[in-house]
Amino acid sequence: MPDTFDIHEYRHRMKQLKESSDSGLYENRDGVVCPVCGEPFDRLFVMRSDSHSFPENDGAAFCLLRQDDGVYLFRH
């Protein structure tokens, strides 16, 4: 099971690209590692709402839905 990730602990090592009440987007500028795989990541998206739609980027749009039993990624 991955460790928890506290955005406030690492915020000073990332650049905030976008922020709203529902989501945030950050660029990793200091080699912060992913709590899942242990490798540095490029960007971090934080979803505070239960769902979010992403426009087409790299060829496919997708949507995320968070429910009690998991997070669902729908690729269009």
mmCIF file of the C-alpha atoms, coordinates in Angstrom:
data_MODEL
# 
_entry.id   MODEL 
# 
loop_
_atom_site.group_PDB 
_atom_site.id 
_atom_site.type_symbol 
_atom_site.label_atom_id 
_atom_site.label_alt_id 
_atom_site.label_comp_id 
_atom_site.label_asym_id 
_atom_site.label_entity_id 
_atom_site.label_seq_id 
_atom_site.pdbx_PDB_ins_code 
_atom_site.Cartn_x 
_atom_site.Cartn_y 
_atom_site.Cartn_z 
_atom_site.occupancy 
_atom_site.B_iso_or_equiv 
_atom_site.pdbx_formal_charge 
_atom_site.auth_seq_id 
_atom_site.auth_comp_id 
_atom_site.auth_asym_id 
_atom_site.auth_atom_id 
_atom_site.pdbx_PDB_model_num 
ATOM 1  C CA . MET A 1 1  ? 0.000   0.000  0.000   1.00 0.00 ? 1  MET A CA 1 
ATOM 2  C CA . PRO A 1 2  ? 1.425   3.402  -0.925  1.00 0.00 ? 2  PRO A CA 1 
ATOM 3  C CA . ASP A 1 3  ? 2.279   5.995  1.679   1.00 0.00 ? 3  ASP A CA 1 
ATOM 4  C CA . THR A 1 4  ? -0.076  8.929  2.014   1.00 0.00 ? 4  THR A CA 1 
ATOM 5  C CA . PHE A 1 5  ? 0.873   12.096 0.166   1.00 0.00 ? 5  PHE A CA 1 
ATOM 6  C CA . ASP A 1 6  ? 0.506   15.419 1.971   1.00 0.00 ? 6  ASP A CA 1 
ATOM 7  C CA . ILE A 1 7  ? 0.616   18.174 -0.654  1.00 0.00 ? 7  ILE A CA 1 
ATOM 8  C CA . HIS A 1 8  ? 1.503   20.735 2.031   1.00 0.00 ? 8  HIS A CA 1 
ATOM 9  C CA . GLU A 1 9  ? 4.684   18.837 2.910   1.00 0.00 ? 9  GLU A CA 1 
ATOM 10 C CA . TYR A 1 10 ? 5.973   19.054 -0.673  1.00 0.00 ? 10 TYR A CA 1 
ATOM 11 C CA . ARG A 1 11 ? 4.343   22.266 -1.917  1.00 0.00 ? 11 ARG A CA 1 
ATOM 12 C CA . HIS A 1 12 ? 7.571   24.302 -1.698  1.00 0.00 ? 12 HIS A CA 1 
ATOM 13 C CA . ARG A 1 13 ? 9.259   21.839 -4.102  1.00 0.00 ? 13 ARG A CA 1 
ATOM 14 C CA . MET A 1 14 ? 6.601   22.176 -6.817  1.00 0.00 ? 14 MET A CA 1 
ATOM 15 C CA . LYS A 1 15 ? 5.309   25.000 -8.984  1.00 0.00 ? 15 LYS A CA 1 
ATOM 16 C CA . GLN A 1 16 ? 1.560   25.613 -8.888  1.00 0.00 ? 16 GLN A CA 1 
ATOM 17 C CA . LEU A 1 17 ? 0.296   25.743 -12.483 1.00 0.00 ? 17 LEU A CA 1 
ATOM 18 C CA . LYS A 1 18 ? -3.472  25.933 -11.848 1.00 0.00 ? 18 LYS A CA 1 
ATOM 19 C CA . GLU A 1 19 ? -5.660  26.053 -8.757  1.00 0.00 ? 19 GLU A CA 1 
ATOM 20 C CA . SER A 1 20 ? -9.397  26.081 -8.131  1.00 0.00 ? 20 SER A CA 1 
ATOM 21 C CA . SER A 1 21 ? -11.716 24.926 -5.378  1.00 0.00 ? 21 SER A CA 1 
ATOM 22 C CA . ASP A 1 22 ? -12.149 21.586 -7.207  1.00 0.00 ? 22 ASP A CA 1 
ATOM 23 C CA . SER A 1 23 ? -8.607  20.822 -8.399  1.00 0.00 ? 23 SER A CA 1 
ATOM 24 C CA . GLY A 1 24 ? -4.957  21.791 -8.546  1.00 0.00 ? 24 GLY A CA 1 
ATOM 25 C CA . LEU A 1 25 ? -2.123  21.167 -11.011 1.00 0.00 ? 25 LEU A CA 1 
ATOM 26 C CA . TYR A 1 26 ? 1.531   21.249 -9.983  1.00 0.00 ? 26 TYR A CA 1 
ATOM 27 C CA . GLU A 1 27 ? 4.871   20.827 -11.757 1.00 0.00 ? 27 GLU A CA 1 
ATOM 28 C CA . ASN A 1 28 ? 7.516   18.821 -9.928  1.00 0.00 ? 28 ASN A CA 1 
ATOM 29 C CA . ARG A 1 29 ? 10.678  20.929 -9.955  1.00 0.00 ? 29 ARG A CA 1 
ATOM 30 C CA . ASP A 1 30 ? 12.718  19.119 -7.330  1.00 0.00 ? 30 ASP A CA 1 
ATOM 31 C CA . GLY A 1 31 ? 12.505  15.358 -7.890  1.00 0.00 ? 31 GLY A CA 1 
ATOM 32 C CA . VAL A 1 32 ? 9.616   14.637 -5.515  1.00 0.00 ? 32 VAL A CA 1 
ATOM 33 C CA . VAL A 1 33 ? 8.872   10.916 -5.833  1.00 0.00 ? 33 VAL A CA 1 
ATOM 34 C CA . CYS A 1 34 ? 5.519   9.258  -6.451  1.00 0.00 ? 34 CYS A CA 1 
ATOM 35 C CA . PRO A 1 35 ? 4.199   7.538  -3.298  1.00 0.00 ? 35 PRO A CA 1 
ATOM 36 C CA . VAL A 1 36 ? 2.951   4.639  -5.447  1.00 0.00 ? 36 VAL A CA 1 
ATOM 37 C CA . CYS A 1 37 ? 6.047   3.631  -7.462  1.00 0.00 ? 37 CYS A CA 1 
ATOM 38 C CA . GLY A 1 38 ? 8.856   5.622  -5.818  1.00 0.00 ? 38 GLY A CA 1 
ATOM 39 C CA . GLU A 1 39 ? 9.918   7.316  -9.072  1.00 0.00 ? 39 GLU A CA 1 
ATOM 40 C CA . PRO A 1 40 ? 9.976   11.097 -9.601  1.00 0.00 ? 40 PRO A CA 1 
ATOM 41 C CA . PHE A 1 41 ? 6.881   12.397 -11.394 1.00 0.00 ? 41 PHE A CA 1 
ATOM 42 C CA . ASP A 1 42 ? 6.544   15.318 -13.826 1.00 0.00 ? 42 ASP A CA 1 
ATOM 43 C CA . ARG A 1 43 ? 3.161   16.735 -12.817 1.00 0.00 ? 43 ARG A CA 1 
ATOM 44 C CA . LEU A 1 44 ? 0.643   16.220 -10.060 1.00 0.00 ? 44 LEU A CA 1 
ATOM 45 C CA . PHE A 1 45 ? -3.105  16.686 -10.454 1.00 0.00 ? 45 PHE A CA 1 
ATOM 46 C CA . VAL A 1 46 ? -5.097  16.969 -7.205  1.00 0.00 ? 46 VAL A CA 1 
ATOM 47 C CA . MET A 1 47 ? -8.836  16.274 -7.488  1.00 0.00 ? 47 MET A CA 1 
ATOM 48 C CA . ARG A 1 48 ? -10.987 17.522 -4.613  1.00 0.00 ? 48 ARG A CA 1 
ATOM 49 C CA . SER A 1 49 ? -14.355 16.895 -6.244  1.00 0.00 ? 49 SER A CA 1 
ATOM 50 C CA . ASP A 1 50 ? -15.893 13.491 -6.926  1.00 0.00 ? 50 ASP A CA 1 
ATOM 51 C CA . SER A 1 51 ? -15.475 13.778 -10.707 1.00 0.00 ? 51 SER A CA 1 
ATOM 52 C CA . HIS A 1 52 ? -13.404 15.632 -13.283 1.00 0.00 ? 52 HIS A CA 1 
ATOM 53 C CA . SER A 1 53 ? -13.256 15.685 -17.094 1.00 0.00 ? 53 SER A CA 1 
ATOM 54 C CA . PHE A 1 54 ? -9.981  16.202 -18.950 1.00 0.00 ? 54 PHE A CA 1 
ATOM 55 C CA . PRO A 1 55 ? -9.917  17.543 -22.499 1.00 0.00 ? 55 PRO A CA 1 
ATOM 56 C CA . GLU A 1 56 ? -8.124  15.695 -25.262 1.00 0.00 ? 56 GLU A CA 1 
ATOM 57 C CA . ASN A 1 57 ? -4.399  15.765 -24.697 1.00 0.00 ? 57 ASN A CA 1 
ATOM 58 C CA . ASP A 1 58 ? -2.074  13.357 -26.487 1.00 0.00 ? 58 ASP A CA 1 
ATOM 59 C CA . GLY A 1 59 ? -4.970  11.936 -28.479 1.00 0.00 ? 59 GLY A CA 1 
ATOM 60 C CA . ALA A 1 60 ? -7.635  10.912 -25.964 1.00 0.00 ? 60 ALA A CA 1 
ATOM 61 C CA . ALA A 1 61 ? -9.966  12.704 -23.573 1.00 0.00 ? 61 ALA A CA 1 
ATOM 62 C CA . PHE A 1 62 ? -10.690 11.035 -20.240 1.00 0.00 ? 62 PHE A CA 1 
ATOM 63 C CA . CYS A 1 63 ? -12.767 11.456 -17.094 1.00 0.00 ? 63 CYS A CA 1 
ATOM 64 C CA . LEU A 1 64 ? -12.133 10.479 -13.475 1.00 0.00 ? 64 LEU A CA 1 
ATOM 65 C CA . LEU A 1 65 ? -14.790 9.422  -10.994 1.00 0.00 ? 65 LEU A CA 1 
ATOM 66 C CA . ARG A 1 66 ? -13.995 8.843  -7.309  1.00 0.00 ? 66 ARG A CA 1 
ATOM 67 C CA . GLN A 1 67 ? -16.337 6.538  -5.398  1.00 0.00 ? 67 GLN A CA 1 
ATOM 68 C CA . ASP A 1 68 ? -16.085 4.711  -2.086  1.00 0.00 ? 68 ASP A CA 1 
ATOM 69 C CA . ASP A 1 69 ? -14.780 1.566  -3.786  1.00 0.00 ? 69 ASP A CA 1 
ATOM 70 C CA . GLY A 1 70 ? -12.162 3.244  -5.994  1.00 0.00 ? 70 GLY A CA 1 
ATOM 71 C CA . VAL A 1 71 ? -11.228 5.808  -8.616  1.00 0.00 ? 71 VAL A CA 1 
ATOM 72 C CA . TYR A 1 72 ? -12.477 5.118  -12.133 1.00 0.00 ? 72 TYR A CA 1 
ATOM 73 C CA . LEU A 1 73 ? -10.716 6.401  -15.254 1.00 0.00 ? 73 LEU A CA 1 
ATOM 74 C CA . PHE A 1 74 ? -12.872 6.570  -18.400 1.00 0.00 ? 74 PHE A CA 1 
ATOM 75 C CA . ARG A 1 75 ? -10.884 7.045  -21.606 1.00 0.00 ? 75 ARG A CA 1 
ATOM 76 C CA . HIS A 1 76 ? -12.806 8.411  -24.611 1.00 0.00 ? 76 HIS A CA 1 
# 
